[in-house]
Amino acid sequence: MRPGFAQIEKLVQSYFKTIPGHGPGQILSRDQVKPLLPLLAQAGWTVPERAKLLERILSKDSFLVRQLRTKRGRPFSADVARLPRGFDRLDRLSQLPNGKKTIRDLLKNPGGAKMIEYMTTTRGGKQMGRMLAKDPKGVDFNRPTVRIYTEKDLLAALKRLYRPQTSSP
């Protein structure tokens, strides 16, 4: 029998508590999420479109994951997680020329997350995003990506996948 989504949510939260160094607002990687899917199946729910779901999560070798798992990156990650589409902006920024250097510089600065806050919450930040979108690698800079960055994002994605099955017996 398929468990209710509240049970799925508890299982996901319990699972992530077992991962060393993982906490609220920390970036996920594909290798962390992959072992969770069989646990959900054992609990009674086989996640549909598992491969597509995993493709939306960055690999542990990706630039953002490596940077946000450093000593300086963890508090930065927690700050960015509180911002609307903060990880989307970081991801898009990392694709721009000099974007990786910019992100490294933001991590070195104790107030580095303020720049991402500016980009995500102010009119000037949105205008900056429109200017950055003119770069061929900055297309759709202000738009959300399809990626899953955090436990919260993963739960939202799982919930969307769970809903269509609620009408089946």
N, C-alpha and C positions, 0 to 999 in steps of 0.2 A: 504494500500500500504506500502510496506516495505521501511523504510528510508535508505538513503545512509549511508555508514559506518562513514562518517564525522559527521553526525547527532548523531549516536550512541556514537561516541567518545566525542562529546560535552556534551551529556546527562550524560555519565559516569563521566566526569570531573566536571560537575556542581553538580552531586550527592555527590561526595566526598568532595566538598567544604562545604557541609552542615554538615559534620561529625566533631564534636568538637575534637580538638587535632590531626586531620589528616592533614598531609602535604606531600610534595614531599619526597619520599624515606622512608616513614613510612610503617611499616609492616601492611598488611591487616589481617583480620580474617574473618572466614566464616559468622559470624553473621552480619558483615558490608556489605558483598556482597549479601547475600540472599535477602534483601529487594530491591536491585537494579534490580533483574531479572523481577519482575512484572512491574516495570517502563519501562523497555525495551519492554516488551510485549505490554503495553499500547501505546507505541510510534510506534508499528507496527512490531516489530521483536521479535519473541519467540526464545530465545536462545536454540539451540538443545543441548542435553546431559547435561542439567542443573545439574543433580545429580553428574555426573562425574566431572563437572567443580568445583562444591562446595567441593567435596572430595579432590581436589588438593590444597585447601586453609586450612591453619592451623586454629584450633579452638581458641577462645579467651582464653581458659584455657591452651593452649600449653605452654611449657617452653619458647620457643623463643618469642612468642607474649607477654607473661607476662613480660619478661626481657626487651624487646625492647620498651615497653610502659612506662617504668619508667623514672624518670627525667634524669638519666644518659643514659638510653637506647635510647631515642629519637635522640640526636645528633649522637650517635654511629650508629644507624640505617640509618640516612641520609648519613653518611660517607660510610657505607658498601654498600648502594644502588648504589653508584657511581662506584663500583668495578665490574668487570666482574665476574658474578656468586658468588658474595660476600655472599648473603643469602644462596646459596647452600652450601658453605663451612661452614657457621655457623650452618646450619641445620645438616650437616653431623658431624661436630665437637660435637654437642650436644648429639649425639648418642654414642660417644666413652666413655669408662671408664674415669671418671674425666672430661669429656667434659663440663658438666654443670658448674662445678667449674671453669674451664678455661674461659668459657664465662663470668661468673660473675666477674672474675678477669680482663678480658679485658674491661668490662664496667667501672670498678673502675679506670682504668688507662686512663688519658686524651688522650694518644696516642694509645689506645687499637686497634683501627681500622687498625693501621699500620701492625699488625700481619696478619690480614685478607688480607690486600693489598699485603703483602709479599707472602702469600699463593696463591693468585690469579694471580699475575703478574710477578713472577720471576721463573727462572729455579729451584732455591733452594726450593722455595715454592711448586712447582710441585713435586719435589723429596720428600719433606716432606710428601706430599699427598700420594705418592706411598708407603712410609713407613707406614703411618697411615692405608692405605688400607689393610695391612697385618693383622690388628686386625679383628677378625670376625665381629665386629660391624662397621668397617671402610671400608667395601667392596665398591668399586666404589667411593672412597672419592673425586677424582678429576673430576668425571663426574657430569653433571648437574642432579638435581633432577627433578621430574615432577611437583613440587609445583609452585603455584602462590603466590608470596610474596608481590608484590607491585601493585599499580595502573597501572604502566607501563606493568608489567607482565600480569595483567588482560586484558588490552586492546589488547595485542598481542594474548592472548588466544581467546578472543572474535573475533578478526579479522580472525584467522584461522577457527573458527566455522562459521563465516559469509560467507567467500569465497565460500564454496561448494554450497551455495544456490543461488549464483548470476546467474547461468544459468537457474534457474527455473522461470516460468512465474509469 
